[in-house]
Amino acid sequence: MNSKLFFIILLVLAGAVIFGLTTKPKQKLATATSTGTESSVQSSALPPQAKTMGAVEVEITPLSVASGKDVIMELSLNTHSAELNYDYTQIATLTDDRGNSYTPTKWTGGKSGHHLKGNLVFAALAQNPKELTLTLDGVDNKVETFTWQL
């Protein structure tokens, strides 16, 4: 009788451990908050986007998108055949759904190579847009747009 009870307790404990290991913890989702006329969107609320521009793999991750603050987009570019020696402040444009257009004020990444990573910094948003589109014009002679809903 003791061995049956021991076996049942062991099965219950094993089941609890397996269940605990297979369930995902709840993740906090960042949400848009509004205080007065200012709205803020946490970077984790905007997912990265990846596209292929010719022979270049481009991934863009919004790091900071908040009214009244600089907008920061992280670019990661990888290729094995093209040279990534572009002036990213000249080939990137950020537009919103209200017709505003922003050019980068700064590029923090490298100047050439086959693997580059850096941040494009844009001036603060003029209004509270509902959509942002980043356009890259000229990477391996291609044009691509990356759009996020805020």
C-alpha positions in Angstrom: 0.0 0.0 0.0 2.8 2.4 0.8 4.5 1.8 -2.6 1.2 2.7 -4.4 0.8 5.9 -2.4 4.5 6.8 -3.0 4.1 6.1 -6.8 0.9 8.3 -7.0 2.6 11.2 -5.1 5.6 10.9 -7.4 3.4 11.0 -10.5 1.6 14.1 -9.2 4.9 15.9 -8.5 6.3 15.0 -11.9 3.2 16.2 -13.6 3.3 19.5 -11.7 7.0 20.0 -12.6 6.3 19.2 -16.3 3.3 21.5 -16.4 5.4 24.3 -14.7 8.1 23.9 -17.3 5.9 23.9 -20.3 3.7 26.9 -19.5 5.0 30.3 -20.6 5.1 33.1 -18.1 2.7 36.0 -18.8 4.5 38.8 -20.6 3.7 42.4 -20.0 2.7 44.1 -23.2 3.6 47.7 -23.5 0.7 49.9 -24.3 0.2 53.3 -25.6 -0.5 55.8 -22.8 -1.9 59.2 -23.1 -1.3 62.1 -20.8 -2.9 65.3 -22.0 -1.8 66.0 -25.6 1.2 63.7 -25.4 1.1 60.1 -26.3 3.9 57.5 -25.8 4.5 54.1 -27.4 6.9 51.7 -25.8 9.4 50.2 -28.2 8.4 46.6 -27.3 4.9 47.4 -28.6 6.4 47.9 -32.1 7.9 44.7 -33.5 11.0 44.5 -35.7 10.5 44.1 -39.5 12.8 42.4 -41.9 12.9 42.7 -45.7 15.4 41.8 -48.5 16.6 44.7 -50.6 18.5 43.1 -53.5 21.3 41.2 -51.9 20.9 43.0 -48.5 18.9 41.7 -45.6 17.5 44.7 -43.7 16.0 44.5 -40.2 14.5 47.6 -38.5 13.6 47.7 -34.9 11.8 50.8 -33.4 13.7 51.5 -30.1 12.0 54.7 -29.1 8.8 56.2 -30.5 7.3 58.8 -28.3 5.8 62.3 -28.9 8.1 65.0 -27.7 11.2 62.8 -27.9 13.6 61.7 -30.6 12.5 58.7 -32.6 15.2 56.0 -32.7 15.1 53.1 -35.2 17.8 50.4 -35.1 18.9 49.2 -38.5 20.7 45.9 -39.0 22.1 45.3 -42.5 23.8 42.1 -43.7 25.1 41.0 -47.1 27.8 38.9 -48.6 28.1 40.7 -52.0 27.2 44.5 -51.7 29.1 47.2 -49.9 27.0 49.0 -47.3 28.7 52.3 -47.7 25.5 54.5 -47.8 24.8 57.8 -46.1 21.9 56.6 -44.1 20.9 60.1 -43.2 20.3 60.8 -46.9 18.5 57.5 -47.9 16.1 57.2 -45.0 12.8 59.1 -44.5 10.2 58.7 -41.8 6.6 59.8 -42.6 3.5 59.6 -40.5 -0.2 59.3 -41.4 -0.7 63.1 -40.9 1.5 64.0 -43.8 4.6 64.9 -41.8 8.0 63.9 -43.1 11.2 63.6 -41.0 14.8 63.1 -42.1 17.4 61.5 -39.8 19.4 63.9 -37.7 22.0 61.2 -36.9 23.3 57.7 -37.9 25.2 55.9 -35.1 26.4 52.9 -37.1 29.4 52.1 -39.3 30.2 53.6 -42.6 30.9 50.5 -44.7 31.3 46.7 -44.7 29.1 43.7 -45.2 27.5 43.7 -41.7 26.3 47.0 -40.2 24.2 47.9 -37.2 23.3 51.3 -35.9 20.6 53.7 -35.0 18.8 56.3 -37.1 17.7 59.2 -34.9 14.9 61.4 -36.1 13.5 64.7 -34.6 10.5 64.4 -32.2 7.2 63.8 -33.8 5.1 66.9 -34.5 1.8 65.3 -33.6 0.3 62.1 -32.3 0.4 59.9 -35.4 -1.4 56.5 -35.7 1.1 55.2 -38.3 4.8 55.6 -39.1 6.5 54.5 -42.3 10.3 54.3 -42.7 11.4 54.4 -46.3 14.9 53.3 -47.4 15.7 54.5 -50.9 18.9 53.1 -52.5 20.0 50.1 -50.6 21.4 47.8 -53.4 19.4 50.1 -55.8 16.0 49.1 -54.2 13.3 51.1 -52.3 11.5 49.5 -49.4 9.0 50.8 -46.8 8.5 49.5 -43.3 5.2 50.5 -41.6 4.1 50.4 -38.0 0.6 51.0 -36.6 0.8 53.0 -33.3 
